């Protein structure tokens, strides 16, 4: 996933996440998620768990990138 860059100069910076998604089908995971939702989800909704592999932030000063990252 990558954030929107609002202009050609990257004024507001950018953020990127690399991740893996896993489909959860067990009842215990669904019950735990439903307890945390602020509303009752429909039974047809599917549930995923996301495992973040890497995050990258970047901002620009005078057109030059300044990046930092985190990797699992």
N, C-alpha and C positions, 0 to 999 in steps of 0.2 A: 504494500500500500504506500502511496506517495501523496503528500499534500499538494495542493494547488499552489503554483508559483504565480503571484498576482501581477507581476510585470516583468519586463525583460531584464531589469537590473536585480531581480530577486530581493526587492526591498524588505519584504516581510520574512525572508528566509524560507526554508523548506524542511520537511521532516519525512523520513521514510522508515517503514517497518518491514522487515523480512520475517515471515512467520510460516508455520505449518498449521493446518486446520485438521482436526480430528472429529469425526462424527461420533456423538455420544448417543447410545441407544439404551443404556441400562436405566432401570427405574430409579435407582438411588441418585444418579447424577441429575435426572430430570426433576426429582422431588427437591433436591438441594437448590437447583436453579429457580424453580417456581417459588420457593420461599423467599428468594431475594428480589424477584420481580415486583415492581410497583403496581402491577395489574395481573389478572389471570390470563395466561397465554392459552391460545387454542390448542387442542390436542394435536392438530395437524402441523404445528410448528416443529421444526427440527432444531436440534441443539448441537452446537459445535464447541469444542475447546480449542483455543488458540495458544500455541507455544511460540513465543517470540525468539527468533534466532539472532536478530541484529536490529539495532536502531541507529539511525544516522540523522544528525541535525546539521544544517548548513546555513550560514548567513554570509552576506557579501559586504565588503567594505572597499570602496573605490573600485568596484568590479571584480575584486579578488575573493575567492571562496575561503571561508574559514569553517572547516568541518570538524565535527567530533562524533565519535561513534562508540557504541557498546555492543559487544558480542558475547553470546552465552559461552 
